[in-house]
Amino acid sequence: MPDCTSCSLFQPELGCDESLRTNRPGGLELTRQAIDMCTLPSGSSVLDVANGTSCSLQYLAMEKGFKAIGLDASFSILRQGQKIRPGLNVIQARCEQIPLISG
C-alpha cells in the first residue's frame, strides 16, 4: 500500500495564494466539484477538517455562502492562514476530538 508521499492523488499545488503550497487531494477543483454535487443550500453549516491555510474554507464561506468552520491540529498553519485570509472561523483541534456542540 503506497503512503501519501507516493500517492498520485496528493499533489502539492499553489492553491489560492501563490506564496503557500497546499497538499490536498484533487486541489480546489475537486472541492468545487464535490460541493456542487452535494447541492447544499447557501447558509448550510460545513466543517472543513484538516483545514490547513484555509484555501478551501475561503471558497466555502465566501463563494458558496456556507457557515464554514475550519479545523486543523496545527496552530502555526492556522496562524499562517489567518494572516492571508483573516476573518474566517477556524478552530485548533484534532479531528478525533472536535470541540463542537451537536444540535
Buried (B, 14 or more C-beta within 10 A) or exposed (E): EEEEEEEEEBEEBEBBBEEBEBBBEBBBEEBBEEBEEEEBEEEBEBBBEBBBBBBBBBBBBEEBEBEBBBBBBBEEBBEBBBEBBEEBBBBBBEEEEEEEEEE
